[in-house]
Each structure stands twice: as C-alpha cells, then as structure tokens.
Amino acid sequence: MAQHFEDISIDDILSVAECEHEAHSRFVQVLCINGEEGIDLVYSYQKTADQGYAVHNYRVHGVKPETHIPSVTKFYLVAFPFENEAHDLFGVQVDDIAIDFKGGFYKVAMDKPMTVISPAQKAAREKAAKLAAAKAAKAAKAAQEAASKAKAVAGEGAQVAPAIDWEAERAKVEAKCANLDADKAAKVMAAFEAKMKKAQAEAAKAADGKPAVDWEAERAKVEGKCANLPEDKAAKVMAAFEAKVRAAQGDASAKGGE
C-alpha cells in the first residue's frame, strides 16, 4: 500500500477533509506526535489507487497548547474518537467536535499525559536548543561582520579624489606650448580644453547624481538662436551663455573636491 505525505497548515485542515470526502476517501485516523516545537498532527485518508490502496497523510507541525484546531467531524463523524483523544492525552484544543466528551473521553491521572518526557529527553532537547541558538548567533555575527566589512570597502571606494586645479594645469600646458609652432600649440590647447570639460562634467555628475550637461550641444542651440539676432545683441547672449558655462563648470569642479 502506497503512502504519501504532505505538510499543510491549520487553515488547510477543513479544505483537505472536504476534498477527500468529495473524492470518497476513507478517514483512517488523526495521529498525534509530541514534537520539540509542539504537537504534530497527521490526518490520514485512504483511497483506491491503480494498484490497491493509497494512504495520504497530511501533517500539521508544531501545534501549541493555545492553538485551536477545527474538527473534521462535519465531513467524517468517525473522527470524533481521535479528536477527543488528541484533547485528553495531548492537550490539543479541537473546536466543534460533533461528539465532544469535554475532557472525559479518557480517565487520566494527570493533565496531558502523552506530553510528559523523560529527564534524558528533556536534557537532550535543551542541549539541542542551546546548540541551535549558538549556531544562529554565530551566523548572525558573521553576517554582521561581513556587512560591516562590505560597508567599509564601499566607503573607501567612494572617497572622492582631490579636485584638480585646472588653472594650474592650463598654465603647465601653455608653458609647454610656448616652444611649439602655432598649429600644434592650438591642437594641444584644444585637447586640454576638451579634457578639462569632460572631467568637470563627470565631476558634476558624480557630485549630485544628475546627468552631466552637454555644453557643446547647448552652445550650438544658443548660436542657432543668435543667428537671427542683431550682432550686438547676439554678442551679449553668447557672453551670458559663456559666463553660465564657466560658473557651472566651476561649481562642478568644487563639488568634485568636497
């Protein structure tokens, strides 16, 4: 006979019983097991299979003394002895049993007699609990140390390099260009200006997380607008734009060095 096991929650007990009842399964038993985290309940149903019979066992883990369990007697009246037994011997609170003996199904000398464990079992459980707690604490400590280390590494990586003094750099490049012919000197200075603008744009982006402004594109837009303006007015507009560019790039450089 085939055996099948499946873990379910307390909320699933009645729906499973209803499904098994509709499938014409036979109710076998409710088995109680005194586990370390509470009482484990196993609901067993038998049904016809291709080769004989199959038993489906549905397990509910760790039922606490204060937890209420629904009775399945609304679907299987034959379950009432098992549910009364679960209450009297294991202390399981089963609600709405069709035939409820109210704790008198068994005449017991003590409360919940099947939950009593030997001193050796108790010591073993306490030892296992301490080992589990120590293991969890060790894992938590390791995780915390790893997080702190990662944060420290990220902090080191996030340190911003000192700001570049572009005026000083320009002076160095101009000094080198003094011994070059005019065409080559112009190319060197143009390359320096392009390098400076790119570095300042990247610094601005890193400083405030905002996309860097493409000042060359902006310049092209302004020049396009100035094409239809009088020469003196166009000159003023372009001068204002250049001042805006210098101010923005200066701010970006300053933020990059903070």
C-alpha positions as a Python dict, from the first residue, in 0.01 Angstrom:
ca = {
    (1, 'M'): (0, 0, 0),
    (2, 'A'): (147, 334, -107),
    (3, 'Q'): (199, 610, 149),
    (4, 'H'): (208, 980, 62),
    (5, 'F'): (299, 1264, 299),
    (6, 'E'): (226, 1634, 261),
    (7, 'D'): (271, 1927, 500),
    (8, 'I'): (-29, 2157, 541),
    (9, 'S'): (-125, 2449, 763),
    (10, 'I'): (-405, 2465, 1019),
    (11, 'D'): (-611, 2668, 771),
    (12, 'D'): (-594, 2377, 525),
    (13, 'I'): (-736, 2108, 758),
    (14, 'L'): (-1102, 2156, 666),
    (15, 'S'): (-1047, 2213, 294),
    (16, 'V'): (-838, 1895, 274),
    (17, 'A'): (-1106, 1699, 461),
    (18, 'E'): (-1374, 1832, 226),
    (19, 'C'): (-1172, 1740, -83),
    (20, 'E'): (-1105, 1390, 48),
    (21, 'H'): (-1471, 1347, 137),
    (22, 'E'): (-1578, 1451, -213),
    (23, 'A'): (-1325, 1205, -355),
    (24, 'H'): (-1491, 931, -142),
    (25, 'S'): (-1174, 870, 55),
    (26, 'R'): (-1198, 674, 379),
    (27, 'F'): (-1093, 851, 700),
    (28, 'V'): (-822, 646, 874),
    (29, 'Q'): (-704, 841, 1178),
    (30, 'V'): (-566, 1154, 1340),
    (31, 'L'): (-223, 1074, 1482),
    (32, 'C'): (-59, 1298, 1743),
    (33, 'I'): (319, 1321, 1789),
    (34, 'N'): (480, 1508, 2077),
    (35, 'G'): (742, 1709, 1887),
    (36, 'E'): (1005, 1956, 2003),
    (37, 'E'): (812, 2257, 1873),
    (38, 'G'): (466, 2137, 1980),
    (39, 'I'): (224, 1864, 1878),
    (40, 'D'): (240, 1736, 1521),
    (41, 'L'): (-95, 1618, 1383),
    (42, 'V'): (-118, 1370, 1097),
    (43, 'Y'): (-454, 1331, 920),
    (44, 'S'): (-468, 1008, 716),
    (45, 'Y'): (-712, 927, 436),
    (46, 'Q'): (-727, 609, 229),
    (47, 'K'): (-840, 592, -131),
    (48, 'T'): (-841, 337, -407),
    (49, 'A'): (-534, 351, -630),
    (50, 'D'): (-440, 182, -956),
    (51, 'Q'): (-276, -99, -766),
    (52, 'G'): (-468, -148, -443),
    (53, 'Y'): (-496, 134, -190),
    (54, 'A'): (-304, 455, -120),
    (55, 'V'): (-293, 646, 207),
    (56, 'H'): (-248, 1023, 201),
    (57, 'N'): (-108, 1168, 521),
    (58, 'Y'): (-140, 1543, 582),
    (59, 'R'): (89, 1679, 855),
    (60, 'V'): (37, 1993, 1065),
    (61, 'H'): (355, 2082, 1253),
    (62, 'G'): (410, 2242, 1592),
    (63, 'V'): (58, 2290, 1731),
    (64, 'K'): (84, 2489, 2057),
    (65, 'P'): (-139, 2438, 2366),
    (66, 'E'): (-317, 2768, 2297),
    (67, 'T'): (-380, 2690, 1928),
    (68, 'H'): (-736, 2598, 1823),
    (69, 'I'): (-784, 2322, 1567),
    (70, 'P'): (-1110, 2277, 1367),
    (71, 'S'): (-1285, 1942, 1391),
    (72, 'V'): (-1325, 1739, 1073),
    (73, 'T'): (-1635, 1560, 1209),
    (74, 'K'): (-1857, 1775, 985),
    (75, 'F'): (-1717, 1564, 699),
    (76, 'Y'): (-1613, 1249, 885),
    (77, 'L'): (-1812, 1173, 1202),
    (78, 'V'): (-1584, 875, 1264),
    (79, 'A'): (-1305, 1118, 1351),
    (80, 'F'): (-1457, 1209, 1690),
    (81, 'P'): (-1267, 944, 1898),
    (82, 'F'): (-934, 1060, 1757),
    (83, 'E'): (-1008, 1428, 1821),
    (84, 'N'): (-1123, 1360, 2180),
    (85, 'E'): (-809, 1157, 2232),
    (86, 'A'): (-593, 1440, 2095),
    (87, 'H'): (-751, 1670, 2353),
    (88, 'D'): (-734, 1440, 2656),
    (89, 'L'): (-388, 1290, 2601),
    (90, 'F'): (-201, 1568, 2418),
    (91, 'G'): (-387, 1884, 2520),
    (92, 'V'): (-483, 1979, 2163),
    (93, 'Q'): (-778, 2219, 2156),
    (94, 'V'): (-1017, 2084, 1893),
    (95, 'D'): (-1322, 2303, 1830),
    (96, 'D'): (-1674, 2189, 1736),
    (97, 'I'): (-1631, 1811, 1770),
    (98, 'A'): (-1964, 1653, 1676),
    (99, 'I'): (-1946, 1419, 1976),
    (100, 'D'): (-1741, 1606, 2236),
    (101, 'F'): (-1660, 1433, 2566),
    (102, 'K'): (-1532, 1762, 2714),
    (103, 'G'): (-1216, 1606, 2850),
    (104, 'G'): (-1385, 1289, 2976),
    (105, 'F'): (-1303, 1053, 2690),
    (106, 'Y'): (-1017, 910, 2899),
    (107, 'K'): (-988, 895, 3277),
    (108, 'V'): (-635, 1022, 3321),
    (109, 'A'): (-437, 1074, 3641),
    (110, 'M'): (-267, 1387, 3510),
    (111, 'D'): (-315, 1658, 3252),
    (112, 'K'): (-184, 1585, 2900),
    (113, 'P'): (-3, 1263, 2999),
    (114, 'M'): (138, 1199, 2648),
    (115, 'T'): (335, 1523, 2655),
    (116, 'V'): (550, 1414, 2951),
    (117, 'I'): (909, 1345, 2854),
    (118, 'S'): (1190, 1179, 3047),
    (119, 'P'): (1473, 1380, 3208),
    (120, 'A'): (1708, 1245, 2943),
    (121, 'Q'): (1479, 1361, 2662),
    (122, 'K'): (1440, 1700, 2826),
    (123, 'A'): (1817, 1740, 2863),
    (124, 'A'): (1870, 1638, 2501),
    (125, 'R'): (1614, 1891, 2379),
    (126, 'E'): (1763, 2169, 2590),
    (127, 'K'): (2110, 2087, 2460),
    (128, 'A'): (1986, 2088, 2102),
    (129, 'A'): (1812, 2422, 2159),
    (130, 'K'): (2131, 2575, 2303),
    (131, 'L'): (2338, 2447, 2011),
    (132, 'A'): (2086, 2586, 1763),
    (133, 'A'): (2087, 2924, 1940),
    (134, 'A'): (2467, 2933, 1944),
    (135, 'K'): (2478, 2843, 1575),
    (136, 'A'): (2227, 3115, 1492),
    (137, 'A'): (2421, 3373, 1697),
    (138, 'K'): (2745, 3276, 1522),
    (139, 'A'): (2581, 3307, 1181),
    (140, 'A'): (2432, 3646, 1275),
    (141, 'K'): (2771, 3770, 1395),
    (142, 'A'): (2940, 3652, 1075),
    (143, 'A'): (2673, 3824, 866),
    (144, 'Q'): (2713, 4147, 1064),
    (145, 'E'): (3092, 4141, 1027),
    (146, 'A'): (3060, 4074, 653),
    (147, 'A'): (2817, 4364, 619),
    (148, 'S'): (3048, 4596, 813),
    (149, 'K'): (3345, 4493, 601),
    (150, 'A'): (3149, 4547, 280),
    (151, 'K'): (3036, 4888, 403),
    (152, 'A'): (3394, 4984, 488),
    (153, 'V'): (3519, 4874, 146),
    (154, 'A'): (3237, 5065, -22),
    (155, 'G'): (3324, 5371, 184),
    (156, 'E'): (3688, 5352, 78),
    (157, 'G'): (3585, 5314, -284),
    (158, 'A'): (3350, 5609, -257),
    (159, 'Q'): (3620, 5853, -143),
    (160, 'V'): (3648, 6136, -392),
    (161, 'A'): (3987, 6222, -539),
    (162, 'P'): (4126, 6570, -467),
    (163, 'A'): (3996, 6841, -702),
    (164, 'I'): (4218, 6923, -997),
    (165, 'D'): (4342, 7280, -1019),
    (166, 'W'): (4262, 7331, -1386),
    (167, 'E'): (4410, 7681, -1397),
    (168, 'A'): (4743, 7541, -1279),
    (169, 'E'): (4714, 7262, -1534),
    (170, 'R'): (4638, 7516, -1806),
    (171, 'A'): (4948, 7713, -1710),
    (172, 'K'): (5161, 7397, -1744),
    (173, 'V'): (5017, 7318, -2086),
    (174, 'E'): (5061, 7678, -2205),
    (175, 'A'): (5425, 7666, -2093),
    (176, 'K'): (5481, 7352, -2297),
    (177, 'C'): (5307, 7509, -2597),
    (178, 'A'): (5542, 7807, -2588),
    (179, 'N'): (5807, 7603, -2769),
    (180, 'L'): (5567, 7461, -3028),
    (181, 'D'): (5457, 7603, -3359),
    (182, 'A'): (5121, 7779, -3363),
    (183, 'D'): (4922, 7499, -3527),
    (184, 'K'): (5049, 7227, -3294),
    (185, 'A'): (5013, 7451, -2989),
    (186, 'A'): (4649, 7521, -3087),
    (187, 'K'): (4579, 7148, -3114),
    (188, 'V'): (4739, 7076, -2776),
    (189, 'M'): (4539, 7352, -2608),
    (190, 'A'): (4218, 7234, -2776),
    (191, 'A'): (4282, 6881, -2649),
    (192, 'F'): (4346, 7017, -2299),
    (193, 'E'): (4023, 7220, -2303),
    (194, 'A'): (3825, 6913, -2415),
    (195, 'K'): (3984, 6702, -2141),
    (196, 'M'): (3905, 6965, -1878),
    (197, 'K'): (3542, 6999, -1985),
    (198, 'K'): (3491, 6623, -1981),
    (199, 'A'): (3647, 6587, -1635),
    (200, 'Q'): (3438, 6872, -1494),
    (201, 'A'): (3119, 6725, -1642),
    (202, 'E'): (3196, 6384, -1487),
    (203, 'A'): (3270, 6551, -1154),
    (204, 'A'): (2934, 6728, -1165),
    (205, 'K'): (2754, 6402, -1240),
    (206, 'A'): (2929, 6219, -957),
    (207, 'A'): (2864, 6503, -713),
    (208, 'D'): (2490, 6527, -739),
    (209, 'G'): (2384, 6218, -935),
    (210, 'K'): (2239, 6432, -1213),
    (211, 'P'): (2326, 6376, -1580),
    (212, 'A'): (2612, 6599, -1697),
    (213, 'V'): (2513, 6890, -1918),
    (214, 'D'): (2640, 6870, -2276),
    (215, 'W'): (2760, 7228, -2300),
    (216, 'E'): (2870, 7193, -2662),
    (217, 'A'): (2516, 7094, -2758),
    (218, 'E'): (2381, 7383, -2552),
    (219, 'R'): (2626, 7619, -2723),
    (220, 'A'): (2504, 7505, -3064),
    (221, 'K'): (2146, 7578, -2961),
    (222, 'V'): (2233, 7928, -2840),
    (223, 'E'): (2435, 8001, -3154),
    (224, 'G'): (2137, 7890, -3362),
    (225, 'K'): (1914, 8137, -3179),
    (226, 'C'): (2171, 8415, -3213),
    (227, 'A'): (2182, 8375, -3591),
    (228, 'N'): (1860, 8577, -3622),
    (229, 'L'): (1963, 8847, -3369),
    (230, 'P'): (2144, 9175, -3429),
    (231, 'E'): (2521, 9142, -3391),
    (232, 'D'): (2545, 9339, -3065),
    (233, 'K'): (2257, 9151, -2903),
    (234, 'A'): (2392, 8817, -3021),
    (235, 'A'): (2728, 8902, -2866),
    (236, 'K'): (2560, 8974, -2530),
    (237, 'V'): (2364, 8648, -2540),
    (238, 'M'): (2675, 8448, -2617),
    (239, 'A'): (2870, 8626, -2345),
    (240, 'A'): (2598, 8545, -2093),
    (241, 'F'): (2599, 8182, -2204),
    (242, 'E'): (2978, 8152, -2172),
    (243, 'A'): (2958, 8302, -1823),
    (244, 'K'): (2692, 8044, -1734),
    (245, 'V'): (2915, 7762, -1864),
    (246, 'R'): (3215, 7882, -1665),
    (247, 'A'): (3008, 7915, -1349),
    (248, 'A'): (2853, 7570, -1388),
    (249, 'Q'): (3186, 7403, -1458),
    (250, 'G'): (3345, 7586, -1167),
    (251, 'D'): (3071, 7463, -932),
    (252, 'A'): (3110, 7109, -1064),
    (253, 'S'): (3483, 7114, -1001),
    (254, 'A'): (3431, 7248, -650),
    (255, 'K'): (3172, 6976, -568),
    (256, 'G'): (3402, 6708, -700),
    (257, 'G'): (3663, 6811, -444),
    (258, 'E'): (3435, 6824, -140),
}
